Amino acid sequence: METQKSDTDNKLDDYELIEQLGRRTVGTTFLVLHRTEKKKYVLKKIPLAKETEKSKRTAYQEVISSASLSLFFEKVVL
């Protein structure tokens, strides 16, 4: 019997783990290499399965804030 991968699994397969950068209470950060783009990124893995709805909202807000900050730095640095 063949198991199907979720969209998240497929997207994570696009990256090669280079090293773990840090671990905090909210999650773990990794330096990864996108396999086709050959660009390095920082990936933060946040386990949400056992979290409360409030914790999930907080994690989501952190992701949105980080994405906004990334866009800001791209514009400033470039």
Secondary structure, 3 states (H helix, E strand, C coil): CCCCCCHHHHHHCCEEEEEEEEECCCCEEEEEEECCCCCEEEEEECCCCCCCHHHHHHHHHHHHHHHHHHHHHHHHHC
